Amino acid sequence: MKQTVKTSRAAGQLEKMFRELNSALEVIEKYYGAESREMAEQLSLMAQLLPEIGEFDYAAESANRAMQILEQIGDTSNYAY
């Protein structure tokens, strides 16, 4: 039972983090643009965290989008690439 409670709490924290990261995407798009380095870095961060809550498809989409942005802006040496 204790392990289940800890697991549920951790999953809840990850889901909260996911919502906050999504909110950050909106702010980044507004201030830096949808094709910015900041957007790519945020998407890359999400791609690393999403599998933890079982969002594998969304993680892959986020990683691919981050790579596309970095290729477009010519920043393939960025850690997010």
KOLVOMAR-756572 format. One record per residue: residue in three letters; x, y, z of N, C-alpha, C in turn; residue number from 1. Coordinates in Angstrom, 2 decimals. Example, Ala and Ser with C-alpha at 12.3 -4.5 7.8 and 13.67 -1.06 7.14 Angstrom:
<rs>
    r      n_x      n_y      n_z     ca_x     ca_y     ca_z      c_x      c_y      c_z    k
  ALA    13.19    -5.69     7.80    12.30    -4.50     7.80    13.20    -3.30     7.80    1
  SER    12.85    -2.25     7.08    13.67    -1.06     7.14    12.90     0.03     7.87    2
</rs>
This chain:
<rs>
    r      n_x      n_y      n_z     ca_x     ca_y     ca_z      c_x      c_y      c_z    k
  MET     0.82    -1.20     0.00     0.00     0.00     0.00     0.86     1.26     0.00    1
  LYS     1.93     1.28     0.82     2.78     2.47     0.87     3.39     2.79    -0.49    2
  GLN     3.84     1.76    -1.20     4.44     1.96    -2.52     3.41     2.54    -3.48    3
  THR     2.17     2.06    -3.42     1.11     2.57    -4.29     0.85     4.04    -4.01    4
  VAL     0.84     4.43    -2.75     0.61     5.83    -2.40     1.75     6.69    -2.93    5
  LYS     2.99     6.23    -2.74     4.14     6.99    -3.25     4.09     7.10    -4.76    6
  THR     3.75     6.00    -5.43     3.66     5.99    -6.89     2.57     6.94    -7.36    7
  SER     1.43     6.92    -6.71     0.33     7.81    -7.07     0.72     9.27    -6.87    8
  ARG     1.39     9.54    -5.77     1.81    10.91    -5.48     2.81    11.38    -6.53    9
  ALA     3.76    10.52    -6.88     4.76    10.88    -7.89     4.09    11.11    -9.24   10
  ALA     3.14    10.25    -9.61     2.42    10.43   -10.88     1.66    11.74   -10.87   11
  GLY     1.05    12.06    -9.75     0.33    13.33    -9.65     1.25    14.53    -9.80   12
  GLN     2.44    14.43    -9.22     3.40    15.52    -9.34     3.89    15.65   -10.78   13
  LEU     4.09    14.53   -11.45     4.52    14.58   -12.85     3.43    15.17   -13.74   14
  GLU     2.19    14.81   -13.48     1.09    15.37   -14.27     0.96    16.87   -14.04   15
  LYS     1.17    17.32   -12.80     1.15    18.76   -12.51     2.29    19.45   -13.26   16
  MET     3.46    18.83   -13.25     4.60    19.39   -13.96     4.30    19.48   -15.46   17
  PHE     3.65    18.45   -15.99     3.28    18.44   -17.40     2.36    19.62   -17.73   18
  ARG     1.37    19.86   -16.89     0.46    21.01   -17.11     1.23    22.32   -17.08   19
  GLU     2.17    22.43   -16.15     2.97    23.65   -16.05     3.88    23.83   -17.27   20
  LEU     4.43    22.73   -17.75     5.26    22.81   -18.95     4.43    23.23   -20.16   21
  ASN     3.21    22.73   -20.25     2.31    23.14   -21.34     2.00    24.62   -21.25   22
  SER     1.79    25.12   -20.04     1.55    26.55   -19.86     2.77    27.35   -20.29   23
  ALA     3.94    26.82   -19.98     5.17    27.49   -20.39     5.29    27.57   -21.90   24
  LEU     4.82    26.52   -22.60     4.84    26.55   -24.07     4.05    27.75   -24.60   25
  GLU     2.92    28.01   -23.99     2.09    29.14   -24.43     2.82    30.46   -24.22   26
  VAL     3.48    30.61   -23.09     4.21    31.84   -22.79     5.39    31.99   -23.75   27
  ILE     6.12    30.90   -23.96     7.27    30.94   -24.86     6.83    31.31   -26.28   28
  GLU     5.74    30.72   -26.73     5.26    31.04   -28.07     4.89    32.51   -28.18   29
  LYS     4.26    33.04   -27.15     3.84    34.45   -27.17     5.04    35.39   -27.21   30
  TYR     6.07    35.12   -26.40     7.18    36.06   -26.28     8.36    35.78   -27.21   31
  TYR     8.58    34.52   -27.56     9.74    34.18   -28.39     9.37    33.65   -29.76   32
  GLY     8.16    33.12   -29.89     7.72    32.59   -31.16     7.73    31.06   -31.17   33
  ALA     6.89    30.52   -32.04     6.73    29.07   -32.14     7.96    28.38   -32.73   34
  GLU     8.80    29.13   -33.41     9.98    28.55   -34.07    11.27    29.02   -33.41   35
  SER    11.22    29.29   -32.11    12.39    29.84   -31.40    13.21    28.75   -30.73   36
  ARG    14.43    29.11   -30.40    15.33    28.22   -29.66    14.70    27.87   -28.31   37
  GLU    14.07    28.85   -27.68    13.43    28.63   -26.38    12.32    27.59   -26.49   38
  MET    11.56    27.66   -27.57    10.49    26.68   -27.79    11.08    25.28   -27.97   39
  ALA    12.14    25.17   -28.74    12.79    23.88   -28.95    13.31    23.30   -27.64   40
  GLU    13.90    24.14   -26.81    14.43    23.66   -25.54    13.30    23.19   -24.62   41
  GLN    12.20    23.90   -24.62    11.06    23.50   -23.79    10.47    22.18   -24.30   42
  LEU    10.33    22.06   -25.60     9.81    20.81   -26.17    10.74    19.63   -25.87   43
  SER    12.03    19.88   -25.91    12.99    18.83   -25.59    12.86    18.39   -24.13   44
  LEU    12.69    19.34   -23.24    12.48    19.02   -21.83    11.22    18.19   -21.66   45
  MET    10.16    18.58   -22.33     8.92    17.81   -22.25     9.11    16.40   -22.78   46
  ALA     9.86    16.26   -23.85    10.10    14.93   -24.43    10.81    14.01   -23.45   47
  GLN    11.61    14.59   -22.57    12.32    13.79   -21.58    11.40    13.40   -20.42   48
  LEU    10.44    14.25   -20.09     9.58    14.01   -18.93     8.31    13.22   -19.24   49
  LEU     7.78    13.38   -20.43     6.50    12.76   -20.77     6.45    11.24   -20.64   50
  PRO     7.51    10.53   -20.99     7.43     9.07   -20.81     7.18     8.65   -19.36   51
  GLU     7.57     9.49   -18.42     7.37     9.17   -17.01     5.89     9.07   -16.63   52
  ILE     5.03     9.71   -17.42     3.59     9.62   -17.14     2.87     8.87   -18.26   53
  GLY     3.64     8.13   -19.04     3.05     7.26   -20.06     2.67     7.94   -21.35   54
  GLU     3.10     9.16   -21.56     2.77     9.92   -22.78     3.88     9.75   -23.82   55
  PHE     4.02     8.52   -24.30     5.12     8.20   -25.22     4.96     8.86   -26.58   56
  ASP     3.75     8.85   -27.13     3.53     9.47   -28.44     3.77    10.97   -28.40   57
  TYR     3.26    11.61   -27.36     3.43    13.06   -27.22     4.91    13.38   -27.00   58
  ALA     5.62    12.51   -26.28     7.06    12.71   -26.06     7.80    12.67   -27.40   59
  ALA     7.47    11.70   -28.23     8.11    11.58   -29.54     7.80    12.79   -30.41   60
  GLU     6.55    13.24   -30.40     6.16    14.42   -31.17     6.93    15.65   -30.69   61
  SER     7.06    15.80   -29.38     7.77    16.95   -28.82     9.24    16.92   -29.22   62
  ALA     9.86    15.74   -29.15    11.27    15.61   -29.53    11.47    15.93   -31.01   63
  ASN    10.60    15.39   -31.85    10.70    15.65   -33.29    10.51    17.12   -33.61   64
  ARG     9.56    17.75   -32.96     9.30    19.17   -33.21    10.51    20.01   -32.76   65
  ALA    11.08    19.66   -31.62    12.27    20.39   -31.14    13.40    20.28   -32.15   66
  MET    13.62    19.08   -32.67    14.68    18.89   -33.66    14.40    19.68   -34.93   67
  GLN    13.15    19.70   -35.38    12.79    20.46   -36.58    13.10    21.94   -36.40   68
  ILE    12.72    22.47   -35.25    12.95    23.90   -34.99    14.45    24.19   -35.01   69
  LEU    15.22    23.37   -34.30    16.66    23.61   -34.23    17.34    23.47   -35.59   70
  GLU    16.86    22.55   -36.41    17.39    22.44   -37.77    17.06    23.68   -38.58   71
  GLN    15.82    24.18   -38.43    15.39    25.37   -39.18    16.23    26.59   -38.81   72
  ILE    16.56    26.73   -37.54    17.31    27.92   -37.12    18.82    27.68   -37.15   73
  GLY    19.23    26.48   -37.58    20.64    26.19   -37.73    21.39    26.01   -36.42   74
  ASP    20.72    25.49   -35.41    21.34    25.32   -34.11    21.37    23.85   -33.70   75
  THR    21.98    23.02   -34.55    22.01    21.59   -34.27    23.05    21.22   -33.23   76
  SER    23.82    22.18   -32.73    24.76    21.90   -31.65    24.11    22.13   -30.28   77
  ASN    22.89    22.62   -30.27    22.16    22.87   -29.03    21.93    21.56   -28.29   78
  TYR    22.00    21.59   -26.96    21.79    20.38   -26.16    20.43    19.75   -26.41   79
  ALA    19.46    20.53   -26.84    18.11    20.03   -27.08    18.02    19.22   -28.35   80
  TYR    19.04    19.30   -29.19    19.05    18.57   -30.46    19.47    17.15   -30.18   81
</rs>
